[in-house]
Amino acid sequence: MNEIIVCGRISIVSSELEAILLEHPDITAAAVIGAPSEQWGQTPIAFVEVWGSISFSAEAATDWVNAKLGEQEHL
């Protein structure tokens, strides 16, 4: 079952974000949930298991997803 996260006017399927995160070579597991947000209604929160990188950060995961989503917009 896919969880739909409604963030502002955008509907996000959590399993799609998880799939993008799992494309990263250092991420071995990922789960995305919607968390309440006063500004957006909900905001996606990702939990990841990282392997092989001591310098991996939340910013790195965010940058990875944003870059991948940008690539999809140009298909």
Beta strands, then each sheet from edge to edge (+ up, - down):
strand 1: 4-7
strand 2: 10-13
strand 3: 27-37
strand 4: 41-50
sheet 1: 1+ 2-
sheet 2: 3+ 4-
end
